[in-house]
Amino acid sequence: MARKSDNNKPFSAFAKSGFKKTIAVAMQEVADLYASDEIPWVIGYSGGKDSTAALQLVWRALETLPEQQRKKPVYVISTDTLVENPIVALWVSKSLEKMSAEASRQRLPLTAHRLTPPPGNTFWVNLIGRGYPAPRPKFRWCTERLKITPSTQFISSVVQKHGEAILVLGSRKAESTARARVMDRFEERRVRERLSPNGSLPNSFVYTPLEDWTNDDVWMYLMQVVNPWGYNNKDLLTMYQGATAGGECPLVVDTSTPSCGDSRFGCWVCTLVEKDKSMHAMIQNDEEKEWMLPLLELRNELDPPKTPDADRPLRDFRRMNGAVQLFNDRPIPGPYKQKVREDWLRKVLWSQRHIRENGPAEVRDIELITLEELDEIRRIWVVEKHEIEDSLPRVYEEATERPYPGGRLDDNLVMGATEMVLLRDLCGDDDLHFQLTRELLSIEKRHKSMLRRAGLFEALEQAFHRGFYDGEDDAVARARQRRDALDMAQERVFDETLPMVQEAPDLFDRDEVRR
């Protein structure tokens, strides 16, 4: 745990030996650790103050080594979720470009890598394509897919190639009590000086050179030491200042002044926080950033109200596999409905168009959603959800007033607009009947060109399982009947087993029998 002074502020890491000597010792430690073995380093870089300070410290340490000792690779990785705050994403992207150019010029063994989730697993593909509801504390599906998996795969590839890897992070104990506890726990398991085992990746170690620094220590270092890859750290300070409510971001002025560490950057779509304070402050503090308003409005629309019904009207009463599950006699809502997913896509494209037409020059080519994501969403809608009217090109053209730039789908998977209107008219207001008929037509079209129609009967059975209900009320009534029948069967088994338990109690665990 980070030590506290009498006024309950963390002790500065520079208090004992002074700024220059402490930095010199830290750089020597980094240089010695780097030169002590052949294990490659992977530095996590987010563009924020902590990762910038950690990378800058490593870079400056490498500069002190003779060129013949700079042999093992240093990989700088930055994970772009594709829904990062656009200001931060632009900052990081340009920073990575400068890093690569400057490292090459200085003949440093450092390469920068921008990691992204695969097109089939991005935020919009999951939310708009598959219909996952916006993330919430009890269904936090985004972090693993968007952030953890890309970086884990990269680090694993380094370990596979070199046998081991050292992960350098800007984590600090002063960030929070929870972070301090985690770092203290791993510190107890250190296998070498300053190296802790990585709990999630075998054959990898974690090095945290800033672990005892305070927020103000980080800012002092960034302001006192010139950025080695050509970025201006004062611009980073300005970005933090713009994202802080009230516009104030002082350095070490007195013991009562807040630090910029309270400013957080992340995904602009994040619904795991109650309010996107950083984006709100950016817009409030700078009139030139009002082009971000559509993003803030869309993010707030994604965030369901904190009520029992919340976004229930937007979601199917069936789960993703078509099953109806009950909680307190009500169905647990499943994915977003088709019209809702189309509306989300339309709003994203509208926001993208607005920014391109009204934003500054540097964001005129912004992609809130990429063509690869659009193609994958289209495939999911048509192939997996059997929405064979293929509505994505129409939605795209309505929102952008431009032709859809994606390729064609297999004609065997799609039906024309005229046929779909006729089918809708025949089904009337019976939406479940329309969905079932459409899915059966989709299955037939997909299998008709196959030499062997493997899986046909299974696909037809699954379609009837999802859509044979008369409506939501009928589905809920049937789910209740199944639940009651299962409860009765379990009770009957228990009643039949109870006499045997009473006759030979030593042979049975009563609680286990009841379960």
C-alpha positions in Angstrom: 0.0 0.0 0.0 1.2 3.5 -0.9 2.5 5.4 2.2 0.5 8.4 3.4 1.7 11.6 4.9 0.2 13.3 7.9 -2.3 15.1 5.7 -3.3 11.8 4.2 -1.7 12.4 0.8 0.7 9.8 -0.6 4.4 10.4 0.0 6.2 11.6 -3.2 8.6 9.1 -4.6 11.0 12.0 -5.0 10.8 13.2 -1.3 13.8 11.2 0.0 16.5 11.7 -2.7 15.1 14.5 -4.8 13.8 14.5 -8.3 17.0 14.2 -10.4 18.6 11.5 -8.2 15.4 9.4 -8.0 15.0 9.5 -11.8 18.6 8.6 -12.4 18.3 5.6 -10.0 15.1 4.6 -11.8 16.7 4.8 -15.2 19.7 2.8 -14.0 17.3 0.1 -12.7 15.5 -0.1 -16.0 18.8 -0.3 -17.9 20.2 -3.0 -15.7 17.0 -5.0 -15.8 16.9 -4.7 -19.6 20.5 -5.8 -20.1 20.4 -8.7 -17.6 18.8 -11.3 -19.9 17.4 -12.0 -23.3 13.7 -11.8 -22.4 11.8 -9.3 -24.7 9.8 -6.5 -23.2 6.2 -5.6 -24.0 5.1 -2.1 -22.9 1.4 -1.3 -22.5 0.7 2.2 -23.9 -2.8 3.8 -23.7 -1.7 7.4 -24.3 -2.5 8.4 -20.8 -0.1 10.0 -18.3 1.0 6.7 -16.5 1.7 4.7 -19.6 3.4 7.7 -21.2 5.7 8.1 -18.1 6.5 4.4 -18.0 7.4 4.3 -21.7 9.4 7.5 -21.5 11.4 6.2 -18.6 12.2 3.0 -20.5 13.1 4.9 -23.7 15.4 7.2 -21.8 17.1 4.3 -20.1 17.6 2.5 -23.4 19.3 5.7 -24.8 22.0 5.4 -22.1 23.0 1.9 -23.2 25.7 1.3 -25.9 24.1 0.2 -29.2 25.6 -3.3 -28.9 23.6 -3.9 -25.7 20.3 -2.8 -27.3 19.6 -6.2 -28.8 16.4 -7.6 -27.4 13.1 -6.3 -28.8 10.8 -3.9 -27.0 7.2 -4.0 -28.3 5.0 -1.1 -27.5 1.3 -2.2 -27.7 -1.7 0.0 -27.7 -5.2 -1.6 -27.8 -7.7 0.4 -29.8 -11.2 -0.8 -29.1 -12.5 1.1 -32.2 -14.8 3.0 -29.8 -12.2 5.0 -28.0 -12.8 8.7 -27.3 -11.9 10.2 -30.7 -9.6 12.8 -29.3 -7.6 10.2 -27.4 -7.6 7.8 -30.3 -6.2 10.4 -32.6 -3.6 11.3 -30.0 -2.5 7.7 -29.6 -2.5 7.0 -33.3 -0.2 9.9 -34.1 2.0 9.1 -31.1 2.6 5.5 -32.3 3.6 6.9 -35.7 6.1 9.2 -34.2 7.4 6.4 -31.9 8.1 4.1 -34.9 9.9 6.8 -36.9 12.0 8.2 -34.0 13.0 4.7 -32.7 14.2 3.8 -36.2 16.1 7.0 -36.4 17.8 6.4 -33.0 18.4 2.8 -33.8 16.4 1.6 -30.8 15.0 -2.0 -30.8 11.5 -0.6 -30.2 8.4 -1.1 -32.4 4.9 0.2 -31.9 1.8 -1.9 -32.5 -1.8 -0.8 -32.6 -4.0 -3.7 -31.7 -7.7 -4.0 -32.5 -10.4 -6.6 -31.9 -11.1 -8.8 -35.0 -14.0 -7.5 -37.2 -16.2 -10.4 -35.9 -15.9 -9.3 -32.3 -16.0 -5.5 -32.1 -18.4 -3.5 -30.0 -20.8 -2.6 -32.9 -20.8 -6.1 -34.4 -21.8 -7.5 -31.0 -24.4 -4.8 -30.2 -25.8 -4.0 -33.6 -25.1 -7.3 -35.3 -25.8 -9.9 -32.6 -28.1 -7.7 -30.6 -26.1 -7.8 -27.3 -27.6 -5.2 -24.9 -25.4 -2.3 -24.0 -22.9 -3.5 -21.3 -23.9 -3.3 -17.7 -22.2 -4.5 -14.4 -23.9 -7.9 -14.5 -23.3 -8.4 -18.3 -19.8 -6.9 -18.9 -19.2 -8.5 -22.2 -17.1 -5.8 -23.7 -13.8 -5.7 -21.8 -12.7 -9.2 -22.5 -13.5 -9.0 -26.2 -12.3 -5.5 -27.0 -9.3 -5.0 -24.7 -8.0 -8.2 -23.0 -8.2 -10.6 -25.9 -6.2 -8.6 -28.5 -3.4 -7.8 -26.0 -3.3 -11.3 -24.6 -3.0 -12.8 -28.1 -0.1 -10.5 -28.9 1.7 -11.2 -25.7 1.1 -14.9 -26.2 2.7 -14.7 -29.6 5.8 -13.1 -28.2 6.0 -15.8 -25.5 5.6 -18.5 -28.1 8.4 -16.9 -30.2 10.8 -16.1 -27.4 9.8 -18.5 -24.6 9.2 -15.7 -22.1 8.2 -12.0 -22.0 8.3 -9.1 -19.5 5.2 -6.9 -19.5 6.0 -3.3 -18.5 3.0 -1.4 -17.1 2.5 2.1 -15.7 0.4 0.8 -12.8 0.8 2.6 -9.5 -0.3 1.8 -6.0 -1.6 5.4 -5.5 -4.2 4.9 -8.2 -6.6 3.3 -5.8 -6.8 1.1 -2.8 -7.9 -1.9 -4.9 -5.0 -1.5 -7.3 -2.6 -1.2 -4.3 -3.9 -4.5 -2.9 -3.5 -6.3 -6.2 0.1 -5.0 -6.6 1.0 -5.9 -3.1 -0.3 -9.4 -3.6 1.8 -9.9 -6.7 4.8 -8.2 -5.1 4.9 -11.0 -2.5 5.3 -13.6 -5.3 8.2 -11.9 -7.0 10.6 -14.3 -8.6 13.3 -11.7 -9.3 14.0 -8.2 -8.3 11.0 -6.0 -9.3 9.5 -8.8 -11.5 6.1 -10.4 -10.6 4.6 -13.4 -12.2 1.7 -12.6 -14.6 -1.3 -14.3 -13.1 -3.1 -14.8 -16.4 -0.3 -15.6 -18.9 2.3 -18.3 -18.2 6.0 -17.6 -18.8 5.4 -13.9 -18.6 6.4 -11.4 -15.9 5.2 -7.9 -14.9 7.4 -4.9 -14.2 5.9 -1.8 -12.8 8.7 0.9 -12.6 6.3 3.6 -11.4 4.6 1.6 -8.7 5.5 4.0 -5.8 4.9 7.2 -7.7 2.0 9.6 -7.0 -0.2 11.4 -9.5 1.8 14.5 -9.0 5.1 12.6 -9.3 4.0 11.5 -12.8 3.1 15.0 -13.9 6.3 16.4 -12.5 8.3 13.9 -14.5 6.4 14.5 -17.7 6.8 18.3 -17.4 10.5 18.2 -16.4 11.7 15.6 -18.9 11.3 16.1 -22.6 9.3 13.4 -24.5 11.9 11.3 -26.4 9.7 10.4 -29.4 8.9 14.0 -30.3 5.5 14.6 -28.6 4.9 17.5 -26.4 3.8 16.4 -22.9 2.3 19.8 -22.3 -0.3 18.9 -24.9 -1.1 15.7 -22.9 -1.6 17.9 -19.9 -3.9 20.2 -21.9 -5.9 17.1 -23.0 -6.3 16.0 -19.3 -7.2 19.6 -18.4 -9.9 19.6 -21.1 -11.4 16.4 -19.7 -11.6 17.6 -16.1 -14.8 19.2 -14.9 -14.3 22.9 -14.3 -11.2 23.0 -16.5 -8.7 23.0 -13.7 -5.7 20.7 -13.8 -3.0 22.1 -11.5 0.3 20.5 -10.7 1.9 20.6 -7.3 0.5 23.9 -6.0 -0.5 23.0 -2.4 -1.8 20.0 -0.4 -5.4 20.8 -1.1 -5.3 21.0 -4.9 -6.7 17.9 -6.8 -4.6 16.0 -9.3 -5.4 15.4 -12.9 -5.4 11.7 -12.1 -9.1 11.8 -11.5 -9.6 12.4 -15.3 -10.3 9.1 -17.1 -10.3 8.4 -20.8 -11.9 5.3 -22.3 -14.6 4.1 -24.7 -17.1 6.8 -25.6 -19.9 4.2 -25.7 -19.2 3.0 -22.1 -22.4 2.4 -20.2 -20.5 0.9 -17.2 -20.0 4.4 -15.8 -23.0 6.5 -14.7 -21.8 9.5 -16.8 -19.0 10.1 -19.3 -17.5 12.9 -17.3 -14.4 13.3 -19.5 -16.3 13.8 -22.8 -18.9 16.0 -21.2 -16.1 18.2 -19.8 -14.3 18.3 -23.1 -17.4 19.7 -24.8 -18.1 22.0 -21.9 -14.6 23.4 -21.7 -14.0 23.9 -25.5 -16.6 25.1 -27.9 -14.5 23.7 -30.8 -15.3 20.2 -29.5 -19.1 20.6 -29.8 -18.9 18.2 -32.8 -18.7 15.4 -30.2 -22.2 16.1 -29.0 -23.8 13.4 -31.1 -21.5 10.9 -29.5 -22.5 11.9 -26.0 -26.2 11.8 -27.0 -25.8 8.4 -28.5 -23.9 7.1 -25.5 -26.7 8.3 -23.2 -29.3 6.6 -25.4 -27.4 3.3 -25.1 -27.4 3.6 -21.3 -30.8 2.1 -20.2 -32.6 3.8 -17.3 -31.9 2.3 -13.9 -35.5 0.8 -13.6 -36.7 -2.8 -13.5 -38.1 -2.6 -17.1 -35.2 -0.5 -18.4 -34.7 -1.5 -22.0 -37.1 -4.4 -22.0 -39.3 -3.0 -24.8 -36.2 -2.8 -27.0 -35.4 -6.5 -26.6 -36.8 -9.9 -27.6 -38.6 -11.9 -25.0 -36.5 -14.9 -26.1 -32.8 -15.4 -25.4 -30.3 -15.6 -28.2 -30.9 -19.4 -28.8 -34.7 -18.9 -28.8 -35.3 -20.2 -25.3 -37.7 -18.5 -22.9 -36.2 -18.2 -19.4 -38.2 -16.8 -16.4 -37.2 -14.7 -13.5 -40.0 -14.0 -11.0 -42.5 -15.2 -13.6 -41.3 -12.7 -16.2 -39.1 -13.6 -19.3 -35.5 -12.6 -19.1 -35.1 -10.3 -22.1 -32.7 -11.3 -24.9 -31.1 -9.5 -27.8 -32.2 -6.2 -29.3 -35.1 -6.6 -31.8 -34.4 -6.2 -35.5 -35.9 -2.7 -35.8 -33.9 -1.5 -32.7 -30.7 -2.8 -34.2 -31.4 -1.0 -37.4 -32.1 2.2 -35.5 -28.8 1.9 -33.6 -26.9 1.5 -36.9 -28.8 4.5 -38.4 -27.8 6.6 -35.4 -24.1 5.6 -35.5 -24.0 6.4 -39.2 -25.8 9.7 -38.7 -23.3 10.6 -36.0 -20.4 9.7 -38.3 -21.8 11.9 -41.0 -22.4 14.8 -38.7 -18.8 14.7 -37.5 -17.4 14.4 -41.0 -19.4 17.4 -42.1 -19.0 19.6 -39.0 -15.9 18.5 -37.2 -12.3 19.9 -37.6 -10.1 18.8 -40.4 -8.4 16.0 -38.4 -11.7 14.1 -37.9 -13.2 14.6 -41.3 -12.4 11.0 -42.3 -13.4 9.5 -38.9 -14.8 6.0 -38.9 -17.2 5.3 -36.0 -17.9 2.0 -37.7 -15.7 0.4 -40.3 -16.7 -1.2 -43.6 -15.4 -4.5 -42.3 -17.8 -4.2 -39.3 -20.7 -3.3 -41.6 -20.0 -6.3 -43.8 -19.9 -8.6 -40.7 -23.1 -7.1 -39.3 -24.8 -7.7 -42.6 -23.6 -11.3 -42.7 -25.0 -11.9 -39.2 -28.3 -10.3 -40.0 -28.8 -12.3 -43.2 -27.1 -15.7 -42.4 -27.4 -16.1 -38.6 -30.6 -14.2 -37.9 -32.3 -15.1 -41.2 -33.3 -11.5 -41.9 -33.2 -12.2 -45.6 -34.6 -8.9 -46.7 -31.0 -7.7 -46.3 -31.8 -4.3 -44.9 -28.3 -3.0 -44.0 -27.5 -1.4 -47.5 -30.9 0.4 -47.3 -30.2 1.7 -43.8 -26.7 2.8 -44.8 -28.0 4.7 -47.9 -30.8 6.4 -45.8 -28.3 7.6 -43.2 -25.4 8.6 -45.4 -27.2 9.4 -48.7 -24.5 7.4 -50.4 -24.5 3.9 -52.0 -23.4 1.1 -49.7 -19.7 0.4 -50.6 -19.7 -3.2 -49.4 -19.8 -6.3 -51.7 -22.7 -8.4 -52.8 -24.1 -11.3 -50.8 -24.8 -14.7 -52.2 -28.1 -14.4 -54.1 -29.2 -17.7 -52.6 -29.3 -16.0 -49.1 -31.4 -12.9 -50.0 -35.0 -12.3 -51.1 -36.2 -9.3 -52.9 -38.0 -6.4 -51.3 -41.2 -7.1 -53.2 -41.4 -10.7 -51.9 -40.7 -9.6 -48.4 -43.5 -7.0 -48.5 -45.9 -9.6 -49.8 -44.9 -12.0 -47.0 -45.3 -9.3 -44.4 -48.8 -8.6 -45.7 -49.8 -12.3 -45.6 -48.7 -12.6 -42.0 -50.4 -9.4 -40.9 -49.6 -8.4 -37.3 -48.4 -11.8 -36.4 -44.7 -11.0 -36.2 -43.7 -14.4 -34.8 -45.4 -16.1 -37.8 -43.5 -13.8 -40.1 -40.2 -14.5 -38.5 -40.8 -18.3 -38.5 -41.8 -18.3 -42.2 -38.8 -16.1 -43.1 -36.4 -18.3 -41.3 -37.8 -21.4 -43.0 -37.4 -19.8 -46.4 -33.8 -18.8 -45.4 -32.9 -22.3 -44.4 -34.4 -23.7 -47.6 -32.5 -21.2 -49.8 -29.2 -21.9 -48.0 -29.5 -25.7 -48.4 -31.0 -26.0 -51.9 -27.6 -25.6 -53.6 -25.8 -28.1 -51.4 -25.0 -31.6 -52.7 -25.5 -33.0 -49.2 -28.1 -31.2 -47.1 -26.3 -31.9 -43.8 -27.9 -30.2 -40.9 -31.2 -29.3 -42.7 -33.5 -31.1 -40.3 -31.7 -29.8 -37.3 -32.0 -26.3 -38.6 -35.7 -26.7 -39.3 -36.3 -28.1 -35.8 -34.4 -25.1 -34.2 -36.5 -22.7 -36.3 -39.8 -24.2 -35.0 -38.4 -24.2 -31.5 -37.9 -20.5 -31.7 -41.1 -19.5 -33.5 -44.0 -21.9 -32.8 -45.5 -19.7 -30.1 -48.7 -17.7 -30.6 -47.0 -14.7 -28.9 -45.1 -13.6 -25.8 -47.9 -14.5 -23.5 -48.2 -18.0 -24.9 -44.4 -18.4 -24.7 -44.4 -17.3 -21.0 -47.3 -19.6 -20.2 -45.5 -22.6 -21.7 -42.2 -21.7 -19.9 -44.2 -21.6 -16.6 -45.7 -25.1 -17.4 -42.3 -26.5 -18.1 -40.8 -25.0 -14.9 -43.8 -26.3 -12.8 -43.5 -29.8 -14.4 -39.8 -29.9 -13.7 -40.4 -28.8 -10.0 -43.0 -31.5 -9.6 -40.7 -34.2 -11.1 -37.8 -33.2 -8.8 -40.1 -33.2 -5.8 -41.4 -36.7 -6.8 -37.8 -38.0 -7.1 -37.1 -36.6 -3.6 -40.2 -38.1 -2.1 -39.3 -41.5 -3.6 -35.7 -41.2 -2.3 -36.5 -40.0 1.2 -37.5 -43.5 2.6 -34.2 -44.9 1.5 -32.4 -42.0 3.2 -34.3 -42.6 6.4 -33.5 -46.3 6.3 -29.8 -45.8 5.7 -28.9 -42.2 6.7 -25.2 -42.9 6.8 -25.1 -43.7 3.1 -26.7 -40.4 2.0 -26.1 -36.7 2.3 -29.5 -35.2 2.8 -28.6 -31.9 1.3 -27.1 -33.6 -1.7 -30.3 -35.7 -2.2 -32.4 -32.5 -2.2 -30.2 -30.9 -4.7 
